Structure formats: C-alpha cells, structure tokens
Amino acid sequence: MPAYVVSRLTIHDRAAFGSYLAEAPRTVARLGGRYLFRGEEVTALEGSWDDERLVILEFETAAAARAWYQSAEYQRLRELRQRAADAVILLAGA
C-alpha cells in the first residue's frame, strides 16, 4: 500500500534551502520515492494556509518512507533543512 510524506514548510534561509533543494531529490529517487507535488502554488479551500511550500512524496510502503527519512544519506540534508526552514512533516499510510 502506498505511503505519502507530506511536508509544509516556511523558509527562513533561502540560500541554505537552495542547497537542500539541489540534493534532496536524488535521495528520494535513490530510495524509491517520487515527488507528486513540490511548490508554492497552494490555496486553502478551507481553513488557513500560512506556510510557503508544500511537498508530497510517494513511497511504495510506509517502511520505505521511513527508511528514506532515517537514512544516513538523508540525515545531513535533513539537518540542513531544519536549519533553513520550519517544517511539519507527516507520514500518511500504514
């Protein structure tokens, strides 16, 4: 069953976030994921949207999504992203 990593971000260091963006897609692809959406074109149909960017990744399973997120390859990039942006990252799917 597919699983999805959904991230909403507010960026406060664009230069550092740019470095993250240059490298993160390779880790997603190498570890079996794919981008369904990544961008800033988000409109709230209900409620409010206060973030700047939305990213939706798809993996074959929740275990595969966790393996990507916890991988040594992504660890450095995750730390870079955490310095560059505030984020809420969700895993949807069993």
MARBA-3410 file (N, C-alpha, C, O; in Angstrom, 1 decimal):
94
0.8,-1.2,0.0,0.0,0.0,0.0,0.9,1.2,0.0,1.8,1.3,0.8 ~ 0.6,2.2,-0.9,1.5,3.4,-0.9,1.4,4.2,0.3,0.4,4.2,1.1 ~ 2.5,4.9,0.6,2.5,5.8,1.7,3.0,7.2,1.2,3.7,7.2,0.2 ~ 2.6,8.2,1.9,2.9,9.6,1.5,3.6,10.4,2.6,3.2,10.3,3.8 ~ 4.6,11.1,2.2,5.3,12.0,3.1,4.8,13.4,2.7,5.0,13.8,1.5
4.1,14.1,3.6,3.5,15.4,3.3,4.3,16.4,4.2,4.3,16.3,5.4 ~ 4.8,17.4,3.5,5.6,18.4,4.3,5.1,19.8,3.9,4.8,20.1,2.8 ~ 4.9,20.6,5.0,4.6,22.0,4.8,5.7,22.8,5.4,6.2,22.5,6.6 ~ 6.2,23.8,4.7,7.4,24.5,5.1,7.3,26.0,5.1,6.6,26.5,4.2 ~ 8.0,26.6,6.0,8.2,28.1,6.0,9.7,28.3,6.0,10.4,27.9,6.9
10.2,28.9,4.9,11.6,29.0,4.7,12.1,30.3,5.3,11.5,31.4,5.1 ~ 13.2,30.2,6.1,13.8,31.5,6.6,15.2,31.7,6.2,15.8,32.7,6.5 ~ 15.8,30.7,5.5,17.2,30.9,5.0,17.2,30.3,3.5,17.4,29.1,3.3 ~ 16.9,31.2,2.6,16.7,30.7,1.2,18.0,30.1,0.6,17.9,29.2,-0.2 ~ 19.1,30.7,0.9,20.4,30.2,0.4,20.6,28.7,0.8,20.9,27.8,0.0
20.5,28.5,2.1,20.6,27.1,2.7,19.6,26.2,2.1,19.9,25.0,1.8 ~ 18.3,26.7,2.0,17.3,25.8,1.5,17.5,25.5,0.0,17.2,24.4,-0.4 ~ 18.1,26.4,-0.7,18.5,26.1,-2.1,19.5,25.0,-2.2,19.4,24.2,-3.1 ~ 20.4,24.9,-1.2,21.4,23.8,-1.2,20.7,22.5,-0.9,21.0,21.5,-1.5 ~ 19.7,22.6,0.0,18.9,21.4,0.3,18.2,20.9,-1.0,18.2,19.7,-1.3
17.5,21.9,-1.7,16.8,21.5,-2.9,17.6,20.9,-4.0,17.2,20.1,-4.8 ~ 18.9,21.3,-4.0,19.8,20.8,-5.1,20.1,19.3,-4.9,20.4,18.6,-5.8 ~ 20.0,18.9,-3.6,20.5,17.5,-3.3,19.4,16.5,-2.9,19.5,15.3,-3.2 ~ 18.3,17.0,-2.3,17.3,16.1,-1.7,16.6,15.2,-2.7,16.4,14.1,-2.5 ~ 16.3,15.8,-3.9,15.6,14.9,-4.9,16.3,13.6,-5.2,15.7,12.6,-5.5
17.6,13.7,-5.2,18.4,12.4,-5.6,18.2,11.4,-4.5,18.1,10.2,-4.8 ~ 18.1,11.8,-3.2,17.9,10.8,-2.1,16.6,10.2,-2.2,16.4,9.0,-2.0 ~ 15.6,11.0,-2.6,14.2,10.5,-2.7,14.2,9.4,-3.8,13.7,8.3,-3.6 ~ 14.8,9.7,-5.0,14.8,8.8,-6.1,15.6,7.5,-5.8,15.1,6.4,-6.1 ~ 16.7,7.7,-5.2,17.6,6.5,-4.9,16.9,5.6,-3.9,17.2,4.4,-3.9
16.1,6.1,-3.0,15.5,5.3,-2.0,14.0,4.9,-2.3,13.3,4.6,-1.5 ~ 13.7,5.1,-3.6,12.4,4.5,-4.1,11.2,5.4,-4.0,10.1,5.0,-4.3 ~ 11.4,6.7,-3.8,10.3,7.6,-3.7,10.1,8.4,-5.0,11.0,8.4,-5.8 ~ 9.0,9.1,-5.0,8.8,10.1,-6.2,8.0,11.2,-5.7,7.2,11.1,-4.8 ~ 8.3,12.4,-6.3,7.5,13.6,-6.0,6.2,13.6,-6.7,6.1,13.4,-7.9
5.1,13.8,-5.9,3.8,14.1,-6.5,3.5,15.6,-6.7,2.9,16.0,-7.6 ~ 4.1,16.3,-5.7,3.9,17.8,-5.8,5.0,18.4,-5.0,5.4,17.9,-3.9 ~ 5.6,19.5,-5.5,6.5,20.3,-4.7,6.4,21.8,-5.3,6.7,22.0,-6.4 ~ 6.0,22.7,-4.4,6.0,24.0,-4.9,5.3,24.9,-3.9,5.0,24.6,-2.8 ~ 5.0,26.1,-4.4,4.5,27.2,-3.5,3.1,27.6,-4.0,2.5,28.5,-3.4
2.5,26.9,-5.0,1.2,27.2,-5.5,0.2,26.4,-4.8,-0.3,25.4,-5.2 ~ -0.1,26.9,-3.6,-1.1,26.3,-2.7,-2.2,27.3,-2.3,-1.8,28.4,-1.9 ~ -3.4,26.8,-2.3,-4.5,27.7,-1.9,-5.4,26.9,-0.9,-5.8,25.8,-1.2 ~ -5.7,27.6,0.2,-6.5,26.9,1.2,-8.0,27.0,0.7,-8.5,28.1,0.5 ~ -8.7,25.9,0.6,-10.1,25.9,0.2,-10.9,26.0,1.5,-12.0,26.5,1.5
-10.4,25.6,2.6,-11.0,25.7,3.9,-9.8,25.9,4.9,-8.7,25.5,4.7 ~ -10.1,26.7,6.0,-9.1,26.9,7.0,-8.1,27.9,6.4,-8.4,28.7,5.5 ~ -6.9,27.9,7.0,-5.9,28.9,6.5,-4.6,28.2,6.1,-4.3,27.1,6.6 ~ -3.9,28.8,5.3,-2.6,28.3,4.8,-1.5,29.4,5.1,-1.6,30.4,4.5 ~ -0.7,29.1,6.1,0.3,30.1,6.5,1.7,29.7,6.1,2.7,30.5,6.4
1.9,28.6,5.5,3.2,28.1,5.1,3.6,28.6,3.7,2.7,29.2,3.0 ~ 4.8,28.4,3.3,5.3,28.8,2.0,5.4,27.7,0.9,5.2,28.0,-0.3 ~ 5.5,26.5,1.3,5.8,25.4,0.4,5.2,24.2,0.9,5.1,23.9,2.1 ~ 4.7,23.4,-0.1,4.1,22.1,0.2,4.9,21.0,-0.7,5.1,21.3,-1.9 ~ 5.2,19.9,-0.1,5.8,18.8,-0.8,5.1,17.5,-0.4,4.8,17.2,0.7
4.8,16.7,-1.5,4.1,15.4,-1.3,5.0,14.4,-2.0,5.2,14.5,-3.2 ~ 5.5,13.4,-1.2,6.3,12.3,-1.8,5.4,11.0,-1.7,4.6,10.9,-0.8 ~ 5.7,10.1,-2.6,5.0,8.8,-2.6,6.1,7.7,-2.5,7.1,7.8,-3.3 ~ 5.9,6.8,-1.6,6.8,5.6,-1.5,5.9,4.4,-1.6,4.7,4.5,-1.3 ~ 6.4,3.2,-1.9,5.7,2.0,-2.0,5.0,1.6,-0.7,3.9,1.1,-0.7
5.7,1.9,0.4,5.2,1.5,1.7,5.6,2.5,2.7,6.5,3.3,2.5 ~ 5.0,2.5,3.9,5.4,3.4,5.0,6.8,3.0,5.4,7.6,3.9,5.8 ~ 7.2,1.7,5.4,8.5,1.3,5.8,9.6,1.9,4.9,10.6,2.4,5.3 ~ 9.3,2.0,3.6,10.2,2.6,2.6,10.3,4.1,2.9,11.4,4.7,2.8 ~ 9.2,4.8,3.2,9.2,6.2,3.5,10.1,6.5,4.8,10.9,7.4,4.8
9.9,5.6,5.8,10.7,5.8,7.0,12.2,5.5,6.7,13.1,6.2,7.2 ~ 12.5,4.5,5.9,13.8,4.2,5.5,14.5,5.4,4.9,15.7,5.7,5.1 ~ 13.8,6.1,4.0,14.4,7.3,3.3,14.6,8.3,4.4,15.7,8.9,4.5 ~ 13.6,8.6,5.2,13.7,9.7,6.2,14.8,9.5,7.2,15.5,10.4,7.6 ~ 15.0,8.2,7.6,16.0,7.9,8.6,17.4,7.5,8.0,18.3,7.2,8.7
17.5,7.5,6.7,18.7,7.0,6.0,19.9,8.0,6.4,19.7,9.2,6.6 ~ 21.1,7.4,6.4,22.3,8.1,6.6,22.5,9.2,5.5,23.0,10.3,5.7 ~ 22.1,8.8,4.3,22.2,9.7,3.1,21.3,10.9,3.3,21.8,12.0,2.9 ~ 20.2,10.8,3.9,19.3,12.0,4.0,19.6,12.7,5.3,19.2,13.9,5.4 ~ 20.3,12.1,6.3,20.5,12.7,7.6,21.1,14.1,7.5,20.6,15.1,8.1
22.2,14.3,6.7,22.8,15.6,6.6,21.9,16.6,5.9,21.9,17.8,6.4 ~ 21.1,16.2,5.0,20.2,17.1,4.3,19.0,17.5,5.2,18.6,18.6,5.2 ~ 18.6,16.5,6.0,17.5,16.8,7.0,18.0,17.9,8.0,17.3,18.8,8.3 ~ 19.2,17.8,8.4,19.8,18.8,9.3,19.9,20.1,8.6,19.6,21.2,9.3 ~ 20.3,20.2,7.4,20.3,21.4,6.6,19.0,22.0,6.5,18.8,23.2,6.7
18.0,21.2,6.1,16.6,21.7,6.0,16.1,22.3,7.4,15.4,23.3,7.4 ~ 16.4,21.6,8.4,16.0,22.0,9.7,16.5,23.4,10.1,15.9,24.2,10.8 ~ 17.8,23.7,9.7,18.4,25.0,9.9,17.8,26.1,9.0,17.7,27.2,9.4 ~ 17.3,25.7,7.8,16.9,26.6,6.8,15.4,26.9,6.8,14.9,27.9,6.3 ~ 14.6,26.0,7.4,13.1,26.2,7.4,12.4,25.5,8.6,13.0,24.6,9.2
11.3,26.0,8.9,10.4,25.4,9.9,9.5,24.5,9.1,9.0,24.8,8.0 ~ 9.3,23.3,9.6,8.5,22.3,8.8,7.6,21.4,9.7,7.9,21.2,10.9 ~ 6.5,21.0,9.1,5.7,19.9,9.7,5.8,18.8,8.6,5.4,19.1,7.5 ~ 6.2,17.6,9.0,6.4,16.5,8.1,5.5,15.4,8.6,5.7,14.9,9.7 ~ 4.6,14.9,7.8,3.7,13.9,8.1,3.9,12.6,7.3,4.3,12.7,6.1
3.7,11.5,7.9,3.7,10.2,7.1,2.2,9.7,7.1,1.6,9.5,8.2 ~ 1.7,9.5,5.9,0.3,9.1,5.8,0.3,7.7,5.1,0.9,7.6,4.0 ~ -0.3,6.7,5.7,-0.3,5.4,5.2,0.3,4.4,6.1,1.2,4.8,6.9 ~ -0.2,3.2,6.1,0.3,2.2,7.1,1.5,1.4,6.5,2.0,0.5,7.2
END
